[in-house]
Amino acid sequence: MKKKNRFWGELLRFLQRFFEPAPPLVLPPIPTEEEEVAELVDGWPEFDGPLKSIPKGRKGMVEVYGDPSVAYTSKGTAKVSRAFARKLHTVPADLLPGLSRRLYMHRSVSPYFREALRRAQLVAPGYKLERVGCFNPRHMRHDKSRPLSDHTWAVAFDINSSTNRAFYRKPTDPKPFEPGWGKYSSLPESVVLAFKSVGFSWGGDWGTGARGGFCDPMHFSLRR
């Protein structure tokens, strides 16, 4: 009798496997857009560009990019030598993700800039690049008492200058991406991180010390 009851009990348990409703499938929560962007930004692969290393300081820029050999016209306008100008070229708009106009820049820098734009478009497709400036032979802040600007080498880029204007940051002013920072810059943090991941330094990091100082959120330069 016991063997018979055991048989029917095992048969019942066997049948229950097929007829009992399966437990509901619990899926992990869908990541938010911010989480997806953070994961992508944190995981950027190192960009293998044509430069052995990103130059550091003015001496490094001359060694890597060349000497612009700046001269001045009768009106005081700076101009680079013809030999240096041969190191520059025009990149058509169809090779610049997110841009609608061609841009004149240093040949060695264009692969880095194009990759930075590609990454920026991936993480911030809604951010429009209304205006980007690059080559402009001049001194820093248009002051001849200061060194030559990186724009003289055509390795620096100013992005959307009208909404990312340079200013003198006070110690009490917000640092980049803190509450209130939007008053000074429209650049999404993901765009800044995309440019930095390729090797660019950012002018928005200037003047963030305890004493404040000159801050230039529009400015990106391929040098340390």
C-alpha positions in Angstrom: 0.0 0.0 0.0 2.8 2.4 0.9 4.5 1.6 -2.5 1.3 2.4 -4.3 0.8 5.7 -2.5 4.5 6.7 -3.2 3.9 5.9 -6.9 0.9 8.1 -7.2 2.7 10.9 -5.2 5.6 10.9 -7.6 3.4 10.8 -10.6 1.5 13.8 -9.3 4.7 15.8 -8.7 5.9 14.9 -12.2 2.6 16.1 -13.8 2.7 19.4 -11.8 6.0 20.3 -13.5 4.1 20.6 -16.8 0.7 22.0 -15.7 1.7 24.5 -12.9 2.1 28.1 -14.2 5.7 29.1 -14.5 6.8 31.9 -12.1 6.8 35.4 -13.7 10.0 36.3 -15.5 11.7 39.2 -13.6 13.9 41.3 -15.9 16.5 43.8 -14.6 15.4 47.4 -14.8 16.0 49.2 -18.1 19.0 51.6 -17.7 18.2 55.3 -17.9 19.7 57.4 -20.6 22.1 59.0 -18.1 23.3 55.5 -17.0 23.9 54.5 -20.7 25.8 57.7 -21.4 27.9 57.3 -18.3 28.8 53.7 -19.2 29.7 54.7 -22.8 31.8 57.7 -21.6 33.6 55.7 -18.9 34.4 52.9 -21.5 35.9 55.0 -24.3 38.8 53.1 -25.9 42.1 54.9 -26.2 42.3 56.6 -29.6 45.3 55.5 -31.6 46.0 58.6 -33.6 49.1 59.6 -35.7 50.9 61.4 -32.9 53.3 59.4 -30.7 52.1 61.5 -27.8 50.1 64.7 -27.2 52.6 67.5 -26.9 53.2 69.3 -23.6 53.8 73.0 -23.4 55.0 75.4 -26.0 58.2 73.7 -26.7 56.4 70.4 -27.3 54.0 72.1 -29.7 56.8 73.4 -31.8 58.5 70.0 -31.8 55.4 68.1 -32.8 53.4 70.6 -34.9 56.1 72.8 -36.2 57.2 76.4 -35.8 54.5 78.8 -37.3 57.3 81.5 -37.6 54.8 84.3 -37.1 55.4 87.6 -38.8 53.2 90.7 -38.7 51.6 92.8 -41.4 51.8 96.6 -41.5 48.4 96.5 -39.8 49.8 94.4 -37.0 48.0 91.2 -38.0 49.9 88.0 -37.3 50.5 85.5 -40.1 52.2 82.1 -40.3 55.0 81.2 -42.7 54.2 79.4 -46.0 56.2 76.4 -44.8 54.0 76.1 -41.7 50.8 76.6 -43.7 51.6 73.5 -45.7 51.0 71.5 -42.5 47.4 72.7 -42.5 44.5 71.5 -44.6 40.7 71.9 -45.1 38.5 69.1 -43.8 35.2 68.9 -45.7 32.0 69.0 -43.7 31.0 65.5 -44.7 33.9 64.2 -42.7 33.0 66.2 -39.6 30.2 64.6 -37.6 27.6 67.2 -36.5 29.2 70.1 -38.5 27.6 71.7 -41.6 30.7 73.6 -42.7 34.3 72.7 -43.6 37.1 73.6 -41.2 40.8 74.5 -41.7 43.1 72.8 -39.2 46.5 71.2 -38.7 46.8 67.9 -40.6 48.1 66.0 -37.5 45.1 67.1 -35.4 42.2 66.4 -37.8 42.0 62.7 -37.0 41.6 63.5 -33.3 39.1 66.2 -33.9 37.0 64.0 -36.2 37.0 61.2 -33.6 36.1 63.6 -30.8 33.1 64.8 -32.9 32.1 61.2 -33.6 32.1 60.4 -29.9 30.3 63.6 -29.0 27.5 62.8 -31.4 27.1 59.3 -29.9 26.6 60.6 -26.4 24.9 63.9 -27.1 23.1 63.6 -30.5 20.8 66.5 -29.6 23.6 69.0 -29.0 24.0 71.2 -32.1 27.4 72.5 -33.1 26.3 75.9 -34.4 29.7 77.4 -34.9 33.3 76.1 -34.5 36.4 78.1 -35.0 40.0 76.9 -35.3 42.9 78.6 -37.2 43.4 82.1 -36.1 47.0 83.4 -35.8 47.0 85.7 -32.8 48.2 86.1 -29.2 46.3 84.8 -26.2 43.3 86.9 -25.5 44.3 89.2 -28.4 47.1 90.7 -26.2 50.5 90.9 -27.8 52.2 90.9 -24.3 51.0 87.3 -24.0 52.3 84.1 -25.8 50.8 83.0 -29.1 47.4 81.3 -28.9 47.1 77.6 -29.7 44.8 78.8 -32.5 48.0 80.0 -34.3 49.0 76.3 -34.7 45.4 75.4 -35.8 45.2 72.8 -33.0 42.6 74.5 -30.9 38.8 74.7 -31.4 36.2 77.1 -30.1 32.8 75.5 -29.9 29.6 77.6 -29.9 31.3 80.7 -28.6 28.0 82.6 -28.1 26.9 80.2 -25.4 30.3 79.3 -23.9 31.9 82.6 -23.5 35.2 83.1 -21.7 35.0 84.8 -18.3 36.9 85.4 -15.1 35.7 82.9 -12.6 35.4 84.1 -9.0 36.1 81.7 -6.2 32.4 81.7 -5.3 31.3 80.9 -8.9 30.2 77.4 -9.6 32.8 74.9 -11.0 32.0 73.0 -14.2 28.7 71.1 -14.1 27.9 72.2 -10.6 24.5 73.8 -10.0 24.5 77.2 -11.7 27.2 76.3 -14.3 24.7 76.4 -17.1 24.8 80.2 -16.8 28.3 80.1 -18.3 28.3 77.1 -20.6 25.8 75.1 -22.7 28.2 72.2 -23.3 27.0 68.9 -22.0 29.4 67.1 -19.7 29.3 64.1 -22.1 30.7 66.2 -25.0 33.5 67.5 -22.8 34.4 64.0 -21.7 34.3 62.8 -25.3 36.9 65.4 -26.3 39.0 64.7 -23.3 38.9 60.9 -24.1 40.7 61.6 -27.4 43.4 63.8 -25.8 42.0 67.3 -25.8 42.4 69.7 -22.9 39.5 71.9 -22.0 39.5 75.6 -21.2 36.6 75.1 -18.8 39.0 73.5 -16.4 41.0 76.8 -16.1 40.4 79.1 -13.2 38.9 76.5 -11.0 41.4 76.8 -8.2 40.7 78.5 -4.8 41.5 81.9 -6.2 39.4 81.6 -9.4 40.8 82.9 -12.7 40.3 83.0 -16.4 37.9 80.3 -17.7 37.2 79.5 -21.3 34.5 76.8 -21.7 34.4 77.1 -25.5 38.1 76.1 -25.9 39.5 72.7 -26.7 43.2 72.2 -27.6 45.2 69.1 -28.5 48.1 69.7 -26.1 48.8 69.1 -22.4 
